[in-house]
Amino acid sequence: MLSAEEKKAIIQLINRQVVPAIGCTEPIAVALCVAKAREVLGVLPERINLKLSANILKNAMGVGIPGTGMIGLPIAVALGALVGRPELQLEVLQDSNRDAVERGKKFIAEDRICIKLEEEDQDKLFIRVVCEADGHEAEAIIKTKHTNFVYLRRDNEVLLDKSAACEEVVEEKDVELTLRKVFDFATQTDIEELRFILEAKRLNEAAAEDGLRENYGHALGKTMCSPLGKGIMGDSIFSKILSVTSCACDARMSGAMVPVMSNSGSGNQGICTTMPVVVFAKENHNTEEELIRGLILSNLTAIYIKQHLGSLSALCGCVVASTGSSVGITYLMGGSYEQVCYSVKNMIANLTGMLCDGAKPSCALKLTTGVSTAVMSAMLAMQNKHVTSVEGIIDDDVDICIHNLTTIGKKGMDETDRYVLDIMTHKGECRF
């Protein structure tokens, strides 16, 4: 039985990790860091120098920046300096408009921005921004989490200096989650204390509706809703889950100016933990209480896994998020804790190793792969079918299974991550 203190700590954890975001969180985190450095400087920078970790660069190279019709970091940096409001966190570019974009293009054309790879700091999420103007400079550093400032300086005056093990991270680690604890919290906590999660449903449904209206990215979700898609896939619960999830991702990755509810620093993960559960609950005629508990279970499972994996890794976030949605769907099917464990094992046995090659429109394809696996894993779990400990990396203990997944993603795939970035930054060169 969870104590009142544990429940309170878990609710605080969810509220830290499930937050609104406009645009892909990596370039938006860079824009946030620029906006903060500009605020510290006190004037519009004449020059902006950035050093970014490889994973930040990877996730910002091919993604649309909201409201700009442009791709990549330079416009995000320029808008962060021109109109960014750091108090808005991952909605920092909320005030961007056509005029700001034109000013941003001019800022870029004047060669005021220099972006380099950070090779010394080994944190996968690292952003250092130095803004210069009128003989003064301001520095801001974000590390470990997308909104976690660890250093601020104006000229020689240090305004903030926190160690790598920042307070926010320590707080999260104090909540020692297990899958059993995640399940008990989601199913036993007073429903009124969990109702806040419905905001994730509202925001991500709106993003999906926008994706269906427009022709974003590869229009995967819209294609599945077309006569061609319905002719092949039908109009089943399964096809609706895939199409709605894809529509939201199509919109977000192509730079739609719509907020989504993120999970663990990723909008796509927020979409993937939310929309499959929302659609299944609707089509399965679950009650609102069951929906709320399913959403909490999905989101908290993803948070639990990401605590051990880290904010960024070589492992595609859809693996984590769709594992959460599989758990949520299993619960909505009437699954027990044991069957929830089965669904997790089925997911880990299937999707472990899917690599992240940056944020981009084709992320919708990966989300759809993850979500389709989530539904299949839940169906198998409800028949008490699961991958066993004699197979691959699966262990009898579900928490060890999760540890195996995160160890592979965090450590085992490091070399893969380096190769992916090298390929992405040297396209067109002969490699034979």
DRENTIDO-773902 format. One record per residue (C-alpha): z, y, x. Coordinates in pm, whole numbers, plus 32768, in hexadecimal, padded with zeros to 4 digits. Example, Ala and Ser with C-alpha at 12.3 -4.5 7.8 and 13.67 -1.06 7.14 Angstrom:
{pt {830C, 7E3E, 84CE}}
{pt {82CA, 7F96, 8557}}
//
This chain:
{pt {8000, 8000, 8000}}
{pt {7F99, 814F, 808F}}
{pt {80A5, 8259, 80B2}}
{pt {8080, 83B4, 801E}}
{pt {8062, 843E, 8181}}
{pt {7F48, 834D, 81D5}}
{pt {7E8D, 83A6, 8098}}
{pt {7EB1, 8518, 80E1}}
{pt {7E31, 84E8, 8245}}
{pt {7D04, 841F, 81CC}}
{pt {7CAB, 8528, 80C9}}
{pt {7CBB, 8631, 81DA}}
{pt {7BDD, 8558, 82B6}}
{pt {7AD7, 8534, 81A4}}
{pt {7ADD, 86AA, 8162}}
{pt {7A9F, 86EC, 82D5}}
{pt {7981, 85F7, 82EF}}
{pt {78D5, 8620, 819D}}
{pt {785E, 8789, 819C}}
{pt {7729, 884C, 8129}}
{pt {7613, 8888, 8224}}
{pt {74C6, 893D, 8211}}
{pt {73C6, 889F, 82F8}}
{pt {73E1, 8794, 8402}}
{pt {753C, 87AC, 8497}}
{pt {74D5, 87A8, 8607}}
{pt {73FA, 88E3, 860B}}
{pt {74E9, 897F, 850E}}
{pt {760E, 893B, 85F9}}
{pt {7545, 89E8, 870B}}
{pt {7509, 8B10, 8621}}
{pt {767E, 8B15, 85D5}}
{pt {76D4, 8B20, 8746}}
{pt {75D9, 8C3B, 877E}}
{pt {7664, 8CFC, 8654}}
{pt {77C5, 8CDB, 86DC}}
{pt {775D, 8D4C, 883A}}
{pt {76A9, 8E77, 87A3}}
{pt {77E3, 8ECC, 86D7}}
{pt {78B5, 8EBF, 8814}}
{pt {77B7, 8F95, 88CE}}
{pt {77B9, 9095, 87B6}}
{pt {7647, 90F4, 87C9}}
{pt {74F4, 904F, 87A5}}
{pt {74B2, 8F8A, 88E6}}
{pt {739B, 8FF2, 89CE}}
{pt {738F, 8E8F, 8A56}}
{pt {741C, 8D3E, 89EA}}
{pt {744C, 8C1D, 8ADD}}
{pt {749F, 8AC5, 8A55}}
{pt {7500, 8978, 8AEE}}
{pt {74F9, 8852, 89FE}}
{pt {754A, 86E1, 8A14}}
{pt {742A, 85EE, 8A01}}
{pt {748A, 857C, 88A4}}
{pt {748C, 86DF, 881F}}
{pt {7332, 8718, 88B3}}
{pt {72B4, 85CF, 8827}}
{pt {732A, 861F, 86C8}}
{pt {72A0, 8780, 86C4}}
{pt {7140, 8755, 874D}}
{pt {7085, 86E1, 8618}}
{pt {7148, 8759, 84EB}}
{pt {70F9, 8879, 8400}}
{pt {71DF, 89A8, 8401}}
{pt {7237, 8A15, 829D}}
{pt {716D, 8B2F, 8207}}
{pt {7093, 8B66, 833B}}
{pt {6F6E, 8A76, 8321}}
{pt {6FAD, 8A39, 8494}}
{pt {7027, 8913, 8562}}
{pt {711E, 8903, 8681}}
{pt {722C, 89C4, 8735}}
{pt {719D, 8B1B, 8790}}
{pt {7191, 8B9F, 862B}}
{pt {72EC, 8B11, 85E5}}
{pt {736F, 8BC4, 871A}}
{pt {72C5, 8D0C, 86BC}}
{pt {7345, 8D03, 8556}}
{pt {74A3, 8CAC, 85CD}}
{pt {749F, 8DEC, 8699}}
{pt {73FB, 8EC5, 858F}}
{pt {749E, 8E5D, 8447}}
{pt {758F, 8D40, 8495}}
{pt {76E8, 8D52, 83F6}}
{pt {77D2, 8C6F, 84BD}}
{pt {78D9, 8C6E, 83AB}}
{pt {77E6, 8BA4, 82D5}}
{pt {77EF, 8A84, 83CF}}
{pt {76CD, 8993, 8386}}
{pt {7641, 8A89, 8286}}
{pt {7629, 8B8F, 839B}}
{pt {74BE, 8BE6, 8348}}
{pt {7500, 8C22, 81D8}}
{pt {7489, 8D8E, 81F5}}
{pt {733A, 8D37, 8291}}
{pt {720D, 8DCB, 81DB}}
{pt {709F, 8E1C, 821D}}
{pt {70F1, 8F5E, 82D7}}
{pt {71EB, 8EAB, 83B6}}
{pt {70EB, 8D9D, 8407}}
{pt {6FEB, 8EA4, 8470}}
{pt {70EF, 8F4C, 854D}}
{pt {7145, 8DF6, 85D8}}
{pt {6FDB, 8DB3, 8632}}
{pt {6FD0, 8EFF, 86EC}}
{pt {7115, 8EA9, 87A0}}
{pt {7078, 8D61, 8815}}
{pt {6F31, 8E09, 887D}}
{pt {6FF4, 8EFC, 8959}}
{pt {706B, 8DCF, 8A26}}
{pt {71DB, 8E16, 89EE}}
{pt {7245, 8CA9, 89C7}}
{pt {7276, 8BA7, 8ADB}}
{pt {72D4, 8A40, 8A7D}}
{pt {7334, 893C, 8B81}}
{pt {73C8, 87E0, 8B8B}}
{pt {753A, 87CC, 8BDD}}
{pt {7555, 86C5, 8CED}}
{pt {76C1, 86E6, 8D57}}
{pt {778B, 86BD, 8C18}}
{pt {776E, 8559, 8B95}}
{pt {77CD, 859E, 8A2B}}
{pt {76AD, 853E, 8945}}
{pt {76EB, 8674, 8870}}
{pt {76FA, 87A1, 8957}}
{pt {767A, 8904, 891F}}
{pt {76AF, 8A24, 8A12}}
{pt {7629, 8B7D, 89B7}}
{pt {7635, 8CB6, 8A90}}
{pt {75C1, 8DFB, 89EF}}
{pt {757A, 8F2E, 8AC7}}
{pt {7551, 909F, 8A6E}}
{pt {759F, 91F2, 8B0C}}
{pt {7636, 9157, 8C44}}
{pt {7729, 9081, 8B7B}}
{pt {7721, 8F11, 8B23}}
{pt {77CA, 8E26, 8A2E}}
{pt {77E6, 8CAF, 8A44}}
{pt {782A, 8BAE, 8935}}
{pt {7844, 8A33, 8953}}
{pt {7841, 892F, 883E}}
{pt {789F, 87CD, 889B}}
{pt {78D8, 8676, 87FA}}
{pt {78B7, 86F1, 8691}}
{pt {77AB, 87D3, 85FF}}
{pt {7899, 88F1, 85AD}}
{pt {799E, 88BA, 86BC}}
{pt {79B1, 89E9, 87A2}}
{pt {7A67, 8994, 88E4}}
{pt {7A1E, 8ACF, 89B0}}
{pt {79E0, 8C40, 896D}}
{pt {79C0, 8D54, 8A6F}}
{pt {795A, 8EC3, 8A7E}}
{pt {7914, 8F2E, 8BE3}}
{pt {7A4B, 8EC2, 8CA6}}
{pt {7B2E, 8EA9, 8B77}}
{pt {7B5E, 8D45, 8AFA}}
{pt {7BA0, 8D4B, 8984}}
{pt {7BB6, 8BD3, 8949}}
{pt {7BD8, 8AAA, 8A30}}
{pt {7C21, 8953, 899E}}
{pt {7C17, 8803, 8A4D}}
{pt {7B0F, 8700, 89F3}}
{pt {7C10, 8648, 8921}}
{pt {7C1E, 8764, 8826}}
{pt {7D1B, 877D, 870D}}
{pt {7C1A, 871F, 8605}}
{pt {7BC7, 85D6, 86B0}}
{pt {7D35, 8582, 86E8}}
{pt {7D7D, 85BC, 8578}}
{pt {7C68, 84CD, 8513}}
{pt {7CDD, 83BB, 8600}}
{pt {7E3B, 83D7, 8570}}
{pt {7DA8, 8344, 8430}}
{pt {7D8C, 81DB, 84A1}}
{pt {7C8B, 8153, 83B2}}
{pt {7C2F, 7FEA, 8373}}
{pt {7B3E, 7F6F, 826B}}
{pt {7C65, 7EEC, 81A3}}
{pt {7D06, 8045, 81AC}}
{pt {7BBC, 80E8, 8149}}
{pt {7B9C, 7FFC, 8020}}
{pt {7D04, 8027, 7FAE}}
{pt {7CEF, 81A2, 7FC6}}
{pt {7BAB, 81B2, 7EFF}}
{pt {7C20, 80C4, 7DEF}}
{pt {7D91, 8122, 7DCB}}
{pt {7DA9, 829B, 7DFA}}
{pt {7DD8, 8373, 7CC3}}
{pt {7C79, 83C0, 7C49}}
{pt {7CC3, 8534, 7C23}}
{pt {7D02, 8549, 7D9A}}
{pt {7BA6, 84BC, 7DDD}}
{pt {7AD7, 8581, 7CE3}}
{pt {7A68, 8678, 7DF1}}
{pt {796A, 8577, 7E6B}}
{pt {7891, 85C1, 7D39}}
{pt {781E, 86FD, 7DED}}
{pt {7761, 8617, 7EDB}}
{pt {76B1, 8584, 7DAE}}
{pt {7653, 86DD, 7D2A}}
{pt {75C9, 8763, 7E72}}
{pt {750C, 862D, 7EDC}}
{pt {7477, 85F4, 7D83}}
{pt {73F0, 8759, 7D8E}}
{pt {7353, 8713, 7EE3}}
{pt {72B1, 85D8, 7E57}}
{pt {7224, 869A, 7D2F}}
{pt {7192, 879B, 7E21}}
{pt {70F6, 8683, 7EEC}}
{pt {7052, 85F7, 7DB5}}
{pt {6FC2, 8749, 7D4E}}
{pt {6F2A, 87A6, 7E9D}}
{pt {6E57, 86F4, 7FA2}}
{pt {6F52, 86EA, 80BF}}
{pt {6F1B, 8626, 81FC}}
{pt {6E72, 84DA, 81C0}}
{pt {6ECE, 84EC, 804E}}
{pt {6F56, 838A, 8059}}
{pt {7038, 83B7, 7F2C}}
{pt {6F24, 8459, 7E61}}
{pt {6E32, 8343, 7EC1}}
{pt {6F23, 823D, 7E40}}
{pt {6F35, 82FB, 7CF5}}
{pt {6DB9, 830E, 7CDA}}
{pt {6CDF, 821C, 7C13}}
{pt {6C90, 816C, 7D5B}}
{pt {6DFF, 8147, 7DB0}}
{pt {6E66, 80D4, 7C56}}
{pt {6D3F, 7FE6, 7C46}}
{pt {6DB8, 7F37, 7D7F}}
{pt {6F33, 7F60, 7D69}}
{pt {6F62, 7F81, 7BF2}}
{pt {7065, 8061, 7B4F}}
{pt {719D, 7F9B, 7BA8}}
{pt {72F7, 8009, 7C13}}
{pt {7291, 7FAA, 7D72}}
{pt {7157, 8083, 7D76}}
{pt {7216, 81AA, 7CE0}}
{pt {7322, 8194, 7DEC}}
{pt {7219, 8199, 7EFD}}
{pt {7148, 82B1, 7E69}}
{pt {7269, 839E, 7E19}}
{pt {7307, 8370, 7F70}}
{pt {71B6, 83A9, 8018}}
{pt {716D, 84E2, 7F4C}}
{pt {72AE, 8587, 7FC3}}
{pt {7264, 852C, 812D}}
{pt {70F9, 85A1, 8111}}
{pt {7173, 86F9, 80A3}}
{pt {7284, 8718, 81A6}}
{pt {71BE, 86A9, 82D6}}
{pt {709E, 8791, 8284}}
{pt {7175, 88C9, 8278}}
{pt {71B5, 88FC, 8105}}
{pt {72AB, 8A18, 80CE}}
{pt {7399, 893C, 800A}}
{pt {74FA, 88D4, 806A}}
{pt {7556, 8765, 8079}}
{pt {76AC, 86C8, 8097}}
{pt {76C3, 8636, 81F3}}
{pt {7797, 851A, 8279}}
{pt {7822, 8514, 83DC}}
{pt {7742, 8633, 8447}}
{pt {75FD, 85AD, 83B4}}
{pt {754D, 8616, 8275}}
{pt {747C, 84D9, 8273}}
{pt {75B8, 8409, 8289}}
{pt {7647, 84D1, 8168}}
{pt {750E, 848E, 809A}}
{pt {7516, 831D, 80F3}}
{pt {7687, 82EF, 809E}}
{pt {765E, 83A8, 7F55}}
{pt {7511, 8377, 7EA6}}
{pt {74FA, 81F8, 7EA1}}
{pt {7657, 81EA, 7E07}}
{pt {7606, 82FF, 7D0D}}
{pt {74C2, 825E, 7C9A}}
{pt {7554, 80FF, 7C84}}
{pt {7681, 817B, 7BBB}}
{pt {759C, 822E, 7AC6}}
{pt {74AF, 8109, 7A98}}
{pt {75CB, 800C, 7A8A}}
{pt {768B, 80DE, 798A}}
{pt {77C6, 80F6, 7A5C}}
{pt {78D7, 81E5, 79EC}}
{pt {7910, 8334, 7A95}}
{pt {7A4F, 82AF, 7B2E}}
{pt {7992, 8188, 7BC2}}
{pt {788A, 8276, 7C4B}}
{pt {7993, 8351, 7CEE}}
{pt {7A3E, 8227, 7D8E}}
{pt {78EF, 819A, 7DFF}}
{pt {7892, 82E5, 7EA2}}
{pt {79E2, 82FE, 7F52}}
{pt {79C0, 8198, 7FCA}}
{pt {7860, 81D5, 804D}}
{pt {78B0, 831E, 80FA}}
{pt {79F9, 82AD, 8190}}
{pt {795E, 816B, 8215}}
{pt {7858, 823B, 82CA}}
{pt {7966, 8326, 8352}}
{pt {7A2D, 81F9, 83CD}}
{pt {7903, 816B, 8489}}
{pt {789F, 82BF, 8519}}
{pt {79FF, 82F7, 859F}}
{pt {79BA, 81DC, 8694}}
{pt {7848, 8220, 86CA}}
{pt {7859, 839A, 8701}}
{pt {779B, 84B7, 865C}}
{pt {7656, 846C, 8715}}
{pt {75D9, 8329, 87B0}}
{pt {74A4, 825A, 87F5}}
{pt {74E7, 819C, 86B3}}
{pt {743E, 822F, 8580}}
{pt {753D, 82C3, 8491}}
{pt {7495, 8216, 836C}}
{pt {7535, 80D0, 83E6}}
{pt {7690, 8164, 83B7}}
{pt {7648, 8220, 8276}}
{pt {758F, 8104, 81CA}}
{pt {76AE, 801C, 8222}}
{pt {778A, 810D, 8162}}
{pt {769D, 810D, 803A}}
{pt {768F, 7F90, 803D}}
{pt {7809, 7F8A, 8022}}
{pt {77FF, 8085, 7F05}}
{pt {76F3, 7FC3, 7E4A}}
{pt {77AF, 7E7C, 7E79}}
{pt {78E0, 7F1E, 7DDC}}
{pt {7810, 7FA1, 7CB7}}
{pt {778D, 7E40, 7C81}}
{pt {78F7, 7DD6, 7C4F}}
{pt {7928, 7D57, 7DAF}}
{pt {7A7A, 7D00, 7E43}}
{pt {7AF8, 7D6C, 7F9A}}
{pt {7A81, 7C1F, 8026}}
{pt {7923, 7C5A, 7F9D}}
{pt {7925, 7DBC, 802B}}
{pt {796B, 7D1E, 817F}}
{pt {7846, 7C33, 8149}}
{pt {775C, 7D58, 8107}}
{pt {77CA, 7E01, 824C}}
{pt {778B, 7CC4, 8313}}
{pt {7632, 7C9E, 8277}}
{pt {75DD, 7E06, 82D3}}
{pt {7651, 7DEA, 843A}}
{pt {7597, 7CA1, 8469}}
{pt {7455, 7D41, 83EE}}
{pt {7440, 7EAD, 8460}}
{pt {74FE, 7EBD, 85AB}}
{pt {7416, 7F45, 86B6}}
{pt {7344, 8032, 85E2}}
{pt {730F, 814E, 86D6}}
{pt {7321, 82C2, 869A}}
{pt {71EF, 837A, 871B}}
{pt {7255, 84CF, 869C}}
{pt {7264, 8583, 8550}}
{pt {7110, 85A8, 84AB}}
{pt {7058, 8572, 8360}}
{pt {702E, 83FE, 83A2}}
{pt {71A9, 83D4, 838E}}
{pt {7163, 8397, 821C}}
{pt {70C1, 824C, 8280}}
{pt {71F8, 81DF, 833C}}
{pt {72E0, 8247, 8224}}
{pt {720F, 817A, 8132}}
{pt {7221, 804D, 821A}}
{pt {739A, 8073, 8230}}
{pt {73C9, 809F, 80BB}}
{pt {72EA, 7F78, 8061}}
{pt {73BC, 7EA2, 814B}}
{pt {74F7, 7F2D, 80A8}}
{pt {748A, 7EB2, 7F52}}
{pt {7428, 7D5A, 7FD6}}
{pt {756F, 7D3A, 8094}}
{pt {7636, 7D92, 7F5C}}
{pt {7577, 7C95, 7E8A}}
{pt {75BB, 7B83, 7F88}}
{pt {7728, 7BE7, 7F9D}}
{pt {774F, 7BCA, 7E24}}
{pt {76D3, 7A62, 7E43}}
{pt {77D9, 7A2F, 7F57}}
{pt {76C1, 7A0D, 8056}}
{pt {76F4, 7AAC, 81A9}}
{pt {769A, 7A8F, 8316}}
{pt {77A6, 79C2, 83C5}}
{pt {7854, 79D2, 8516}}
{pt {7771, 78C6, 85AA}}
{pt {764F, 79BA, 8587}}
{pt {760B, 7ACF, 8682}}
{pt {7708, 7BEB, 869E}}
{pt {77C2, 7B9D, 855A}}
{pt {7935, 7B4A, 856B}}
{pt {7A1D, 7ABA, 8465}}
{pt {7AE2, 7C03, 846E}}
{pt {7A14, 7D16, 83C7}}
{pt {7AB6, 7E29, 8499}}
{pt {7A4F, 7D73, 85D6}}
{pt {78ED, 7D63, 8547}}
{pt {78F6, 7EDD, 8523}}
{pt {797B, 7EFF, 8686}}
{pt {785D, 7E25, 8704}}
{pt {7762, 7F05, 8652}}
{pt {77F5, 8046, 86DE}}
{pt {7817, 7FBC, 883F}}
{pt {76A7, 7F64, 8842}}
{pt {7648, 80B9, 87B3}}
{pt {7731, 8182, 8893}}
{pt {7714, 80C7, 89DE}}
{pt {7612, 7FB3, 89CC}}
{pt {74F4, 8096, 8961}}
{pt {752E, 81AE, 8A5E}}
{pt {7405, 8146, 8B33}}
{pt {732E, 812F, 89F9}}
{pt {7395, 8293, 89A5}}
{pt {731E, 8310, 8AF9}}
{pt {71CF, 8263, 8AD3}}
{pt {719F, 82EF, 8975}}
{pt {71DD, 8455, 89EA}}
{pt {70FA, 8422, 8B18}}
{pt {6FE0, 83A9, 8A36}}
{pt {7016, 84C7, 8941}}
{pt {7008, 85CF, 8A54}}
{pt {6EDB, 853E, 8B0B}}
{pt {6DE9, 84F0, 89F2}}
{pt {6C7C, 84E1, 8A54}}
{pt {6CC3, 8479, 8BB9}}
{pt {6C37, 8332, 8C3D}}
{pt {6D5A, 823D, 8C5D}}
{pt {6CA2, 8107, 8CD6}}
//
